[in-house]
Amino acid sequence: MEILISMESRVITMKKEGFGVNVLIVGHRCYRCEHAWVPRNISEIPEICPKCKSPYWKKEKTRFTKKELKKLNKSSKKNKGKKK
């Protein structure tokens, strides 16, 4: 199953292999824990993430732990190798 998430349009796309059906679901994604969910009321924006309870779920992180920095550095090095 392939899941694509777009924060700009608040759309979660789910595609099951072998079925050929695309489903568009309006939802949210937390920048902190990367949890994606579909709210009960689409018109209201939630105050906190239901998984990590962070009130800053819709803001990108500016400070990172040492572990997160190592992970970001490894992924950026892999991406640099692919671009060449």
LINJOWO-V46310 format. One record per run of one state. SS is the DSSP state (H for helix, E for strand, L for the rest). FROM is the first residue (numbers start at 1). TO is the last residue. Records with the same first field share a line. If there is no record, write none. Layout:
SS=FROM-TO + FROM-TO
This chain:
L=1-1 + 7-10 + 16-21 + 27-27 + 30-35 + 38-65 + 84-84
E=2-6 + 11-15 + 22-26 + 28-29 + 36-37
H=66-83
